[in-house]
């Protein structure tokens, strides 16, 4: 199953920074393992979401942060007309 992007570059950058900070905080600042593991997992989910440009929550809610989803979709043909 192929997923299409539903996040713009700014959204991806914010998730990349936020996910990195969460992982850093869970490793260095949080002492309790019961708290650190969920924080780290949430950070990893944000990093993966940023890397793929796809947010499952956005998809479930039917929203996108793209200004025009057709122009930033990876499946759209490029200048030469090829996919």
LINDAMO-V777257 format. One record per helix or strand of 2 or more residues. SS is the DSSP state (A for helix, B for strand). FROM is the first residue (numbers start at 1). LEN is the number of residues. If there is no record, write none. Layout:
# LINDAMO-V777257
SS:FROM:LEN
SS:FROM:LEN
This chain:
# LINDAMO-V777257
A:9:20
A:33:20
A:56:6
